[in-house]
């Protein structure tokens, strides 16, 4: 298995906007938890005014610009297009997508890689809603809102995964390229559309329990407008998938 693993390369796409306080730690933790894995970290920054790109350039001097790739864009252009942009620069045969705000801990990456190799999965997705998974740092209201949104999506869409709105995933690159080309949603709904379409296409999806931790530094980018977009996206997927 180790021999097979050594042949794989993992491109880790991390979209950023105002993550100056988090990006160095997330990079350090990735290197700490998968030291024997061939990987690159592709940071897609949407013109952060807080100096995120300056920190990334410092990280390139430490780790090498072959391991830390900065692929900046001039302004905020959306989460879905950030993945598409990062994918264009990915040289690995597997792609990981994860958040930069430490809500997705890199300690789970070895579990994702192991699960994929053991099961031959096309996609491995992190889930908060099975034994061993959960959330930390959320208010009761936010937990209820998240769980309610997930139950509603399950009832309407039957996606075949327990955590439809999760955004910590490992894909075979060819599978991600196939799915992402047909997705039209924006923002946080993009993640939901990708996993629903992957399920409809018959791709093999496995899950790994994770604990989602609310961001330590910076402010959450999830607000009322994202909730409205989620509901609109749910209706769209109900009638198109």
PEMO-V12657 format. One record per helix or strand. SS is the DSSP state (a for helix, b for strand). FROM is the first residue (numbers start at 1). LEN is the number of residues. Records with the same first field share a line. If there is no record, write none. Layout:
BEGIN
SS = FROM-LEN / FROM-LEN
END
This chain:
BEGIN
a = 2-6 / 23-11 / 52-12 / 79-10 / 106-14 / 140-18 / 173-8 / 189-12 / 224-17
b = 9-8 / 38-9 / 68-3 / 73-1 / 94-4 / 123-5 / 134-3 / 169-4 / 205-5 / 211-3
END
